[in-house]
Amino acid sequence: MILLEAGFWQQFLQQLHQTSWLEWLGFLSTIACIYLAAKENILNWPISILSIIISAILYFDSHLFGDFALQFYFLFTAFYGWWFWLNKKKEATKPIVSIKAKHWLMILVVILTLSVVLGYLLDRYTPTNVPYEDGFCTAVSLVAQIMLTRKILENWILWIIVDICYVPLLIYKNLNLYAVLYAILVIIAVKGYLDWRRTYREQELH
């Protein structure tokens, strides 16, 4: 078992060493954009646009067409965010909300339906060899992003799940550096959930 684990990590590090400059740029730009967003620095938006474009190229080349299409949605939200910050528009602070069991049931039905539909379309109309895995990750990401914009606490739970699912999928597609990136995103999502939960509980006390 130890020898097998050593062999896996040796192969993984070797593949990491062969990572393309484009994947490195995507990795670094994504980390930079997350850091700048946390600092509320407007430069996070143009860097986010760069990372989205790079991710789209990498996903297309790896036949992850669901995730490729998802980048267009992320690109739209990035341009909107950049425009919004440039115009210094302010919205009333929206409180964090939490959902109930019936809402979870609805979310699970939507994710399952989207996963099957996207998986079928990817399987039928694209050369991908992971249609339903790609469809599932795309569906969860889309729902999680919508929940995030509505400031629903449980959006972080979906991000944790999908980021974990992305790690083996990206390793399988030889996007090893992006697999490391998504492992880091799992940690960020856990912290996001804990921070939002604390804020939500503070809201409930007032």
N, C-alpha and C positions, 0 to 999 in steps of 0.2 A: 504493500500500500504506500509506504514512504517513497519507494522507488518510482511508483506511478505518479505520485504527486510531484516529485522532483522533476520527472520527465515532462509533466504538463507545464510546470512553471518555466522550465528551460525552453520549451517550444514557444510558450507565450512571450517570454522576453526576447526570443529570437525574432518572432514576428513583429514585436513592438519596435525592435531595432530597424526593421525594414519598412516601417510606417512612412507613407508619403508625406512630403512637405505640406500638401494641401490639408491632410488630416491633422497634422500638427498645428497648422494655422487655425483650423476650425476649433480644435481643442482649446488653444490659448485665447482665441477671440470669445469663445463661450464663457470661459472662466472670467475673463476681463469684463464682459458685459454683466455678468451676475454680480461681480464685485462693485462695479460702478452703479448698478441699479440699487444695491443696498445703501450706497453712499448718496443716492438721489442725484447723481451726476448725469447731465443731459447727454454726455458722450456715450452713455450706455446704449442709446438708440442706434446711432450709425454703426457702432461695433456689433450690435445685435443683428442689424441688417446684413453685415458682412458674414457673420457666423451662420445665419439662416441660409444665405446663398451657397456657402461652402457645404453646409449639411445637405442641401437639396442636390448638389452635384454628386456628393459621395453616396447618398441614398439611391440616386438614379443609376449610378454606375454599379451599385451592389444589388440592383433589382429589388430594392425596397420601395416599390412604387407608391404604396399607401403613405409612407412617411415622407416621400418626395412631394406628394400632393399636399400633405399637411403643412409643409413649409410655406406654401402660398398664403395660407390663413395666418400663420405666424408673421409673415412678411407684411401683410396688411395691418395687423395690430401694431407692429413695430413702427411703420410709417405714421400711423395714427398717433401713437404715443409720442413720437418725435415732434409732430405738428402740435399736439396738445401742450407739450412742455414749452415749445418755442413761443407759443401764443400766451403762455403764462395763465392759462385758464385754470380756474379752481372750482372744484365741486364740493358740496357739503360732505363732510366726512360721513361715509356710509358705515354703519356698524356691522361687525361680523355676525353672521347668522349660522345656526346649526339646523340640520335636517333630522327628520324623524324616520322611523322604520319604514313607513309607507313610501317616503321619498326614495329611500334606498332601493326598495323593490322596483320603483319606476326607473331609477338609474340603471339597475342591473338589466332590466328588460331592454332599455335603449342600447346599452353597451353590447348585449348579446345580439340584438337585431342588427346593429351596425356592423359588428364583427362578421356575422354570417354574410351580410350583403356585400361588404367590402371584400371579404375573403373570396366570395364567389366571383365577383367582378375581376379581381386581381388574378384569380386562377384561370378564368376564361379568356381574358383579354391582354394579359401580360405574360412575359416569360419567367416570372418569379418562381422560385421553388419553395417559397415560404408564404403562400398567399394568406392563409388564415392566421398565422402568427403575426404577419405584418398588418393584417386587417384588425386584429384584436388590439395591438399596440396603438394603431392609429385611432381606433374608436375610443379607447380609454383616454388618450391624450386630448382628443377633441372635447369630450365630456368634461374632463378635468379643467381644461382651459376656460370653458364656459362657466363652470362653477367658480373658478378663480376670479373671473371678472365680476361675478355676483357676490363675491366675498363670502362664499359658503365655506365654513371651517373644514368640512370633510373633503374639500378638493385635494388637500395634501395627502390624504389616505390613498386616493387614486394615483397621485403622482408617485408615491412610494411604491405602489404595486407595479405600475407600468415601467418605472425606472429599473426596478429589479428584473422585470421581464426582458427589458432591452439588453441587459448585460450579456446573457448567453446568446441572444439573437445576433448581436453585433460581433461577438467572438466568432460565431459560426460564419459570418460574412467577412471575416478577416479585417474588421474595423476595430482592432484591439485597443487603440488609443481612445476611441469613442466609447468602448466598453468601460474603460477606466473612468472616463468622464461621467458616464451614467451611474457608476458606483458612487462617485462623489456627489452626484445629484440626489441619490438616495439619502445621503447624510443631510444635505441641504433641505430636502423635503421633510425629513423627520424634525429638524430644527424649526422649519416653518410651521409645522403642525403644533409643536409644543408652544411656540411663541404666540400663535393665533389662539390657541386654547386658553392660554393665560389671559390674553386680552379679552376674550369672550367671557371668561368667568368674572373678570373685573367689571365688565359691562353689566352683567347680571346682578351685581351687588349694588349698582346705582339705580 
